[in-house]
Amino acid sequence: MYKTSTKHLKKSTYLLYPIYFGVFLFCVQSEPIYSPDTYSYLNAMPYRQMGYVVFFKLFTTIFGSHWDSAVVVIHTIFSLSAVHYFFLKVSKLFKLSLLLQLSILIILLFPFFPPLSILNNLVSEGLGYGLYLLFISIGIEILFNNKRHYFKYYILVYLLLFSVRSQFMFSTLIFAGTYFIMYRKQILRNKHLISLILLFGVILIAGLGERTYHKLKDGFFKPTPLGYTSASTAPIYLSKKSDYKLIKDKNYREIFIRSFDTLTHKDLLVRPEFSTEEAYMFFHNNLPKICNQTIRQQGVDYYFKNHRPKGWDIDKIVAYSFFETEAACKDFTKVLILNNFQQWLKLYYVNITYGFKSQLLLWLIVIIFFTSLIKSWITSNRDYLIIFLLSSLILSNAMFIAFASHSIQRYLFYNYALIFLLFISIYNLKRSGKKS
């Protein structure tokens, strides 16, 4: 079914380079865009991951005052190269016609232009998008074209992707699960066991690398203090002040009380008269004020002022404050979700739905996921496995983002091309079924 359509691919390739050149000129002639996140990377804040911090450090050292323009140039060259590689691989795999090739190219290039402008924005998406496309492409080559020698590239790209965008930390488990379904009857053979170990084990390597970075830079062998600080936002937004009684650690309890009181003063807690949709939109629009400017700030201030181990320099004390705040948020996130589970679950569902812009699309992809999982398990059919892989990647990213943050385009545009390919793969499956 998936023979290369070389004629269409050659025709489209001739058109690609002028398009890429036009995109390149547009991006490099547009001004670099600074945001609060830019400065947190430049200052190597403890809650920022290693990859983009090191990337910025290299460019500020080499290019001096022109570092920002140099970053935009490298963002553009790297991302266009990744788009091209991904485009070629999926064009072959899905036998895309010229019209469909043009469609997928437009979708792939969409994030380069306003409102996202990821290549001009001095934030991690400028590298993360290209790395994600390479990660998916190489994983597909391993799974469906049996290119086992690509594992070395898979591991390298995953480690780089994880170091830049931790939202994809579990994506390798989806490839591992797909691989297991494909080869479950021969899974005890050495080559398949080794492949599974690599697919699963790379996440451990990434975690160790992240902890080692923070040990060397901040003095603490711990993961980046970001995930639970962000994930605590929705539970605190929905909480009641009496929830503090459920928090056992006195420091964590104090941070919760301070955060709750500050949010009350700022009028940033959920209101009784809100519908679920209204509650979500208020949360969606005010997440930075609730999380970054209140919960994280209250936690960091508390530890910085009240817990300052003797003999530590100021940088280590600051880092300690961020790591301890993350620990506090991890503790009361679980407590608050369980104590307000029904409210939290409703908000979480609306959060996911908002990212898909439609309940119909969300449930359609959920149905496709379960159907393809069952069909793949029963038949090990390559077509269903591709559908399973794509739907899994789409849903996992959406679910992770909805748990850890709010469903804004900046975090979910990675799914757009995959959703398009998902429906193309279903169409191809139906068409091949009719022919047979």
Secondary structure, DSSP 8 states (H G I E B T S, - for coil): -----HHHHHHHHHHHHHHHHHHHHHHHHS--B--HHHHHHHTT-TTS-HHHHHHHHHHHHHHGGGHHHHHHHHHHHHHHHHHHHHHHHHHHHTT--HHHHHHHHHHHHGGGSTTT-TTTBSSTHHHHHHHHHHHHHHHHHHHHS--GGGHHHHHHHHHHHHHH-GGGTTHHHHHHHHHHHHHGGGTTSHHHHHHHHHHHHHHHHHHHHHHHHHHHHTS--S--TTHHHHHTHHHHHT--GGGGGG--SHHHHHHHHHHHHHHHHHT-S--TT--HHHHHHHHHHHHHHHIIIIIHHHHHHHHHHH---TT--HHHHHHHHHHHHHHHHHHHHHHHHHHTHHHHHHHHHHHHHHHHT-HHHHHHHHHHHHHHHHHHHHH--HHHHHHHHHHHHHHHHHHHHHHHS---HHHHTTHHHHHHHHHHHHHHHHHHHHH-
